[in-house]
Amino acid sequence: MATKKTEEIIEAAKKTAKKVAVKAAQVALDAAEAVVNAAAEKIQEANIPVITPKDAKIPEGPLELKWTNYKNHQKLVNPANKRRLDVIVVGTGLAGASAAASLAEMGFNVLNFCIQDSPRRAHSIAAQGGINAAKNYQNDGDSVYRLYYDTIKGGDYRAREANVYRLAEVSNNIIDQCVAQGVPFAREYGGLLDNRSFGGAQVSRTFYAKGQTGQQLLLGAYSALSRQIGKGKVKMYTRYEMLDIVLVADENGEKRARGIIARNLVTGRIERFFAHAVVVGSGGYGNTFFLSTNAMASNGSAAMQMYRHGALFANPCYAQIHPTCIPKHGDFQSKLTLMSESLRNDGRIWVPKKLEDAKRLQAGEIKGRDIPEEDRDYYLERRYPAFGNLVPRDVASRAAKERCDKGYGVNNTGLAVFLDFSDAIQRLGKDVVAQKYGNLFQMYEKIVDEDPYENPMMIFPAIHYTMGGIWVDYELQTSVKGLFCIGEANFSDHGANRLGASALMQGLADGYFVLPYTIQNYLSDQIGVPRMSTDLPEFAAAEKAVQDKIDRLMAIQGKRSVDSIHKELGLIMWDFVGMGRTAEGLKEGIKKIDAIKKEFWTNVYIPGTADHLNNELEKALRLADFIEIGRLMAVDALHREESCGGHFREEYQTPEGEALRQDDKFSYVGCWKYMGEDQEPQLIKEPLDYEFTERKTRNYKN
Ligand SMILES: Cc1cc2nc3c(=O)[nH]c(=O)nc-3n(C[C@H](O)[C@H](O)[C@H](O)COP(=O)(O)OP(=O)(O)OC[C@H]3O[C@@H](n4cnc5c(N)ncnc54)[C@H](O)[C@@H]3O)c2cc1C
């Protein structure tokens, strides 16, 4: 007979055996589930369409010969035939204006459209800091390869090698072209063009014209454009907004872009325009966030029109948050102001070391200059000794957020860090600092009412640029035949993060040096296509759809202004699809965006009528698309289970808080195909197989 003690032992043994069995069963179950999941993933993978390098028209051959080979073998259009072909260019920013001027100079007939009252007022005019090129004037070790490498690495290895190499290659031509146009780049005492440094590079390769580089470059492009307007080769349509693209099927049933529907913003009249090809350079969609550094009229509607017609939307979640913007100061603000990245050449970024100092700054009891040197934490120099204050934007933005989240923010909201020039003023003198950055200092003082020569500037990250955009092949053609996309509007060469001074380079590369070649490869097959009448049923149907949408919006007569709904969307985007993203937050964000869509389409109020100038109607049409883009950004961000560049999924970070890529799973361009109103979009992948570059973890520490 078992004693009580033995019984206890048997009972305990039974319990242990049960636990072990349950654990073993659980392990077996987990293993089985993993196998099933892997199989399901494989099946799903197998169903996801893939874009091959051939589909993307990437030329064969060594990296440095691809573009040369392409140009040597592409089809050309002879001068007599060029005169018979019409091209619509939407946009007069650096991309649109340079493309329109170049195509007209070559002999095509160009119809050029923009929203503003002058081509010169496109958003590009705001660009401050500069434009990159691999001239190596500084003799500091720059080269085409190094510019290529920095750009690919800066984008966290999520861009096409062939495109980025071409961009670096033509960068030098851009500088020559602009100098020939008379763009007043800053010069050294000896007369050579001067350069300064931008983030993500250890060389000085940024050409600049004070803090107004975009304006000067745009004036150059505008003068080239004006010459063509004068010659009658460009017909300019200012204050016209494209509201749709018209596709007409060819004899094989293939749909091709053959024109646009645009609204004359002054008279409200909706008009039809034909062309043999349509080029869209409509800029980025950063204003989805309502508050951004973008111009007020910047929008994503042209991109959505292309998307609805079958052009793929690539990497919509890749949006850039710029670290040096003037912090938000109130709830009634409609715009954020950028302080150029060039300021990080000489300005040092810091927050107090002690929390009590941060609290006193937040309470307005002391100023930045009151904090002694030994109590300042130059956190970028501390964390990233090799690049210091010139780490790329995504890294600098996250580091600022990290300090502010820990309570070290320096303004009344606790959401700001210092950008300090006291060192530079001591080293170079106030006059030299003023010569380099004077207009930026003046702008800061006007907005913040504080003298940045006396007290450090306050800055905070803000939405600035969108790397995502319409997918284009190597020829800059979208997935719709005859529809091209250039500049910030396309998914561009910047991967998951754009380096400073590379947007102007890309916009002008596209417009002056790439599209003028590649579009001929398409147009050479169109020389036999006669001009079409805009009375065709395709034009009539597109116009009717536009008119119906406007009528529907005007009929809502709800209670909320366009801006109030846009502001709500912006907050959701910042909170759920902003600097730090999580699966849970993104799912919540999608639900909230869906609710906003409902609110917009039932409760928006647009005063006035549609048959004359109506700013609120313009904004409502753009907001309808921002809502869709916002959702697409969230869907893309949710599917991309990794952190790369500006896309930071909090679940995927290193122990030091750096972005953690998953190259084995996500080394592809995520392209989304429109499947109809309120339908989930379909994912299509363009794998990024790196042939020429070794992918590494980005390191700016040593
Ligand atoms: C404040 C600021 C500073 C910057 N500084 C720099 C810098 O120093 N260096 C750098 O490389 N980059 C900089 N950038 C980024 C750079 O300025 C932009 O990426 C670039 O200028 C975009 O040029 P774009 O031609 O593609 O588009 P945009 O300049 O945005 O032009 C878009 C054009 O499309 C037109 N348009 C849009 N939709 C329609 C429609 N539906 N119908 C008709 N027309 C339409 C507009 O009217 C406009 O003419 C900066 C950006 C900001 C916001």
PDBQT file of the ligand as one rigid body, heavy atoms in Angstrom, charges set to zero:
ROOT
HETATM    1  C1  LIG A 801      10.544  73.827 -48.388  1.00  0.00    +0.000 C 
HETATM    2  C2  LIG A 801      11.199  72.835 -49.286  1.00  0.00    +0.000 A 
HETATM    3  C3  LIG A 801      12.553  72.916 -49.548  1.00  0.00    +0.000 A 
HETATM    4  C4  LIG A 801      13.169  71.990 -50.378  1.00  0.00    +0.000 A 
HETATM    5  N1  LIG A 801      14.505  72.099 -50.633  1.00  0.00    +0.000 NA
HETATM    6  C5  LIG A 801      15.100  71.219 -51.442  1.00  0.00    +0.000 A 
HETATM    7  C6  LIG A 801      16.479  71.333 -51.744  1.00  0.00    +0.000 A 
HETATM    8  O1  LIG A 801      17.160  72.218 -51.274  1.00  0.00    +0.000 OA
HETATM    9  N2  LIG A 801      17.029  70.406 -52.578  1.00  0.00    +0.000 N 
HETATM   10  C7  LIG A 801      16.303  69.397 -53.122  1.00  0.00    +0.000 A 
HETATM   11  O2  LIG A 801      16.845  68.595 -53.883  1.00  0.00    +0.000 OA
HETATM   12  N3  LIG A 801      14.976  69.295 -52.879  1.00  0.00    +0.000 NA
HETATM   13  C8  LIG A 801      14.356  70.171 -52.062  1.00  0.00    +0.000 A 
HETATM   14  N4  LIG A 801      13.024  70.045 -51.800  1.00  0.00    +0.000 N 
HETATM   15  C9  LIG A 801      12.229  69.072 -52.555  1.00  0.00    +0.000 C 
HETATM   16  C10 LIG A 801      11.956  69.604 -53.954  1.00  0.00    +0.000 C 
HETATM   17  O3  LIG A 801      11.715  70.980 -53.888  1.00  0.00    +0.000 OA
HETATM   18  C11 LIG A 801      10.767  68.936 -54.630  1.00  0.00    +0.000 C 
HETATM   19  O4  LIG A 801      10.831  67.563 -54.490  1.00  0.00    +0.000 OA
HETATM   20  C12 LIG A 801      10.741  69.271 -56.106  1.00  0.00    +0.000 C 
HETATM   21  O5  LIG A 801      10.824  70.658 -56.294  1.00  0.00    +0.000 OA
HETATM   22  C13 LIG A 801       9.510  68.725 -56.787  1.00  0.00    +0.000 C 
HETATM   23  O6  LIG A 801       9.507  69.158 -58.114  1.00  0.00    +0.000 OA
HETATM   24  P1  LIG A 801       8.406  68.656 -59.147  1.00  0.00    +0.000 P 
HETATM   25  O7  LIG A 801       8.664  69.350 -60.411  1.00  0.00    +0.000 OA
HETATM   26  O8  LIG A 801       8.388  67.174 -59.151  1.00  0.00    +0.000 OA
HETATM   27  O9  LIG A 801       7.014  69.096 -58.522  1.00  0.00    +0.000 OA
HETATM   28  P2  LIG A 801       6.459  70.539 -58.053  1.00  0.00    +0.000 P 
HETATM   29  O10 LIG A 801       7.496  71.573 -57.977  1.00  0.00    +0.000 OA
HETATM   30  O11 LIG A 801       5.644  70.249 -56.844  1.00  0.00    +0.000 OA
HETATM   31  O12 LIG A 801       5.519  70.982 -59.215  1.00  0.00    +0.000 OA
HETATM   32  C14 LIG A 801       4.267  70.397 -59.432  1.00  0.00    +0.000 C 
HETATM   33  C15 LIG A 801       3.602  71.081 -60.585  1.00  0.00    +0.000 C 
HETATM   34  O13 LIG A 801       2.456  70.324 -60.954  1.00  0.00    +0.000 OA
HETATM   35  C16 LIG A 801       1.336  71.183 -61.081  1.00  0.00    +0.000 C 
HETATM   36  N5  LIG A 801       0.158  70.380 -60.806  1.00  0.00    +0.000 N 
HETATM   37  C17 LIG A 801      -0.059  69.519 -59.786  1.00  0.00    +0.000 A 
HETATM   38  N6  LIG A 801      -1.236  68.902 -59.934  1.00  0.00    +0.000 NA
HETATM   39  C18 LIG A 801      -1.770  69.380 -61.079  1.00  0.00    +0.000 A 
HETATM   40  C19 LIG A 801      -2.982  69.138 -61.774  1.00  0.00    +0.000 A 
HETATM   41  N7  LIG A 801      -3.861  68.245 -61.338  1.00  0.00    +0.000 N 
HETATM   42  N8  LIG A 801      -3.216  69.832 -62.906  1.00  0.00    +0.000 NA
HETATM   43  C20 LIG A 801      -2.317  70.737 -63.393  1.00  0.00    +0.000 A 
HETATM   44  N9  LIG A 801      -1.150  70.989 -62.778  1.00  0.00    +0.000 NA
HETATM   45  C21 LIG A 801      -0.891  70.322 -61.632  1.00  0.00    +0.000 A 
HETATM   46  C22 LIG A 801       1.597  72.312 -60.117  1.00  0.00    +0.000 C 
HETATM   47  O14 LIG A 801       0.861  73.430 -60.496  1.00  0.00    +0.000 OA
HETATM   48  C23 LIG A 801       3.107  72.483 -60.305  1.00  0.00    +0.000 C 
HETATM   49  O15 LIG A 801       3.336  73.296 -61.431  1.00  0.00    +0.000 OA
HETATM   50  C24 LIG A 801      12.403  70.956 -50.953  1.00  0.00    +0.000 A 
HETATM   51  C25 LIG A 801      11.043  70.871 -50.674  1.00  0.00    +0.000 A 
HETATM   52  C26 LIG A 801      10.458  71.777 -49.832  1.00  0.00    +0.000 A 
HETATM   53  C27 LIG A 801       9.021  71.621 -49.514  1.00  0.00    +0.000 C 
ENDROOT
TORSDOF 0
